């Protein structure tokens, strides 16, 4: 074969490659933006304070001595528990025989400990309930007077447990009177709890 023939073949190959490159096209794709997750942007969830569980440290334990010990008269069927850290008072409550129906505790912390909503949501979590919001809390909290001081009382019913709690601001601190027990016992114990709260006195004897 002649050199001219090979030259023609090479030219033809170059033309074919050039044609292929001209036919290649850049393909673009349009991907829609992802919508933000409703879990992260749900205002009703993100705006609901949920205070973490109380983790008393040495400073908080030391502050307990700065709060005076109130006086009170617990019902005769409440059994006083041994002293425990962070508690100004604690009782075991039996319904029938030796069956433990509930527990009453009195605690105090400086400040408002996150506010009513955060504190109530902490209690709700303790009996496996989801957090509530401000509007629902306003309807649930009822006024109560403790030693001439304005406080609030709330009853929180879970599937098997009930919390009856009193929130009492006093002199830059917040006192908590909290009953925790089974639902049936809580209903029966409500009058005793109210009677106990009315005996609380912060006056120095």
C-alpha positions in Angstrom: 0.0 0.0 0.0 1.2 3.5 -0.7 2.0 6.2 1.8 -0.8 8.2 0.3 -3.3 5.5 1.3 -2.1 5.5 4.9 -2.2 9.2 5.0 -5.9 9.1 3.9 -6.7 6.6 6.6 -5.1 8.7 9.3 -7.0 11.8 8.2 -10.3 9.9 8.2 -9.7 8.7 11.8 -9.0 12.2 13.0 -12.2 13.5 11.4 -14.2 10.7 13.1 -12.8 11.5 16.5 -13.4 15.2 16.0 -17.0 14.5 15.1 -17.5 12.4 18.2 -16.2 15.2 20.5 -18.6 17.7 18.9 -21.5 15.4 19.5 -20.7 15.1 23.3 -23.0 17.4 25.3 -22.9 18.5 28.9 -26.0 17.3 30.7 -27.1 19.2 33.7 -29.6 18.2 36.4 -31.8 20.3 38.5 -32.3 19.0 42.1 -35.0 20.7 44.2 -33.9 22.0 47.6 -34.7 19.9 50.6 -37.4 21.2 52.9 -36.2 21.7 56.5 -37.2 19.0 58.8 -40.4 19.7 60.7 -38.9 18.3 63.9 -36.2 21.0 63.9 -38.4 23.9 62.9 -41.6 23.1 64.8 -42.0 26.2 66.9 -44.4 24.4 69.3 -41.7 21.9 70.2 -38.6 24.1 70.2 -40.4 26.8 72.3 -41.3 24.3 75.0 -38.7 24.4 77.8 -37.8 21.0 79.1 -35.5 21.4 82.1 -32.9 18.6 82.6 -33.2 16.4 85.6 -31.9 17.9 88.8 -28.2 17.1 89.4 -27.3 18.6 92.8 -23.7 19.7 93.0 -21.7 20.7 96.1 -22.7 24.4 95.7 -26.4 23.6 95.6 -26.1 21.3 98.6 -24.3 24.0 100.5 -27.0 26.5 99.7 -29.6 24.3 101.4 -28.4 25.5 104.8 -29.3 29.0 103.9 -33.0 28.2 103.7 -34.8 28.1 107.0 -36.7 24.9 107.9 -40.5 25.5 107.8 -42.8 23.9 110.4 -45.7 21.7 109.4 -48.1 19.1 110.7 -48.2 16.0 108.4 -51.1 13.6 108.5 -50.8 10.8 111.0 -50.6 8.1 108.3 -47.6 9.7 106.6 -44.3 8.0 107.7 -41.4 10.5 108.0 -38.3 9.4 106.0 -34.7 9.8 107.2 -33.0 13.1 106.1 -31.9 13.1 102.5 -29.8 15.6 100.5 -31.7 18.4 98.9 -34.9 17.6 100.9 -36.4 19.7 103.6 -38.9 17.0 104.3 -39.9 13.6 103.0 -42.7 11.1 103.8 -43.7 7.7 102.7 -47.5 7.3 102.4 -49.2 3.9 102.7 -52.7 3.2 101.5 -53.7 -0.1 103.1 -51.6 -2.2 105.3 -47.9 -1.9 104.3 -48.6 -1.0 100.6 -46.7 2.1 99.6 -49.1 4.4 97.8 -46.9 7.4 97.3 -44.3 9.8 98.5 -44.4 13.5 99.6 -41.3 15.6 99.3 -40.4 19.2 100.1 -37.4 20.8 98.3 -36.2 24.4 97.8 -33.8 25.9 95.2 -32.5 29.4 94.6 -34.2 31.3 91.8 -37.0 29.9 89.7 -35.2 26.8 88.5 -36.2 27.5 84.9 -39.7 28.8 85.5 -43.1 27.1 85.9 -43.2 25.5 82.5 -39.8 24.0 82.7 -40.4 22.6 86.2 -43.8 21.1 85.3 -42.3 19.5 82.2 -39.6 18.0 84.4 -42.4 16.5 86.5 -44.2 15.3 83.4 -41.1 13.5 82.2 -40.8 11.7 85.5 -44.2 9.9 84.8 -43.5 9.4 81.1 -45.6 12.2 79.7 -44.6 14.5 76.8 -44.0 18.2 77.6 -46.8 20.6 77.7 -46.9 24.2 76.4 -47.6 27.5 78.0 -51.3 27.8 77.1 -52.1 24.3 78.5 -50.0 25.1 81.6 -52.0 28.3 82.4 -55.2 26.3 82.5 -53.7 23.5 84.6 -52.1 25.6 87.3 -54.4 26.7 90.1 -53.8 29.3 92.8 -53.1 28.2 96.3 -52.0 30.1 99.4 -49.2 28.8 101.6 -48.6 30.7 104.9 -50.1 33.8 103.3 -47.9 33.5 100.2 -49.3 33.0 96.7 -48.4 29.7 95.1 -49.7 27.4 92.4 -50.8 23.8 92.5 -51.1 21.3 89.7 -52.2 17.7 89.3 -50.5 15.7 86.5 -52.0 12.3 85.7 -50.0 9.7 83.8 -51.0 6.3 82.7 -50.4 4.8 86.2 -48.8 7.6 88.3 -50.0 11.0 89.4 -48.0 14.0 90.6 -49.6 16.7 92.8 -47.2 19.6 93.0 -47.2 23.0 94.7 -44.8 25.7 93.4 -44.2 28.4 95.9 -41.8 31.4 95.2 -40.4 32.9 98.4 -37.6 35.4 99.0 -35.8 34.7 95.8 -36.1 31.0 96.0 -38.7 28.4 94.9 -40.2 25.8 97.2 -41.7 22.6 95.8 -44.1 20.4 97.6 -44.6 17.3 95.5 -46.7 14.1 95.9 -45.9 11.2 93.6 -48.0 8.0 93.7 -50.4 5.8 91.9 -53.5 7.3 90.4 -56.1 5.8 92.7 -54.2 6.7 95.9 -53.6 10.2 94.6 -57.3 10.9 94.4 -57.8 9.6 97.9 -54.8 11.5 99.2 -55.7 14.9 97.7 -57.6 16.2 100.8 -54.7 15.2 103.1 -52.2 17.0 100.8 -54.2 20.2 100.9 -54.6 20.0 104.7 -50.8 19.5 105.0 -50.0 22.5 102.8 -52.2 24.7 105.0 -50.1 23.8 108.0 -46.9 24.9 106.5 -45.4 28.0 108.2 -42.1 29.8 107.5 -42.4 31.9 110.7 -39.6 31.5 113.2 -40.9 29.9 116.3 
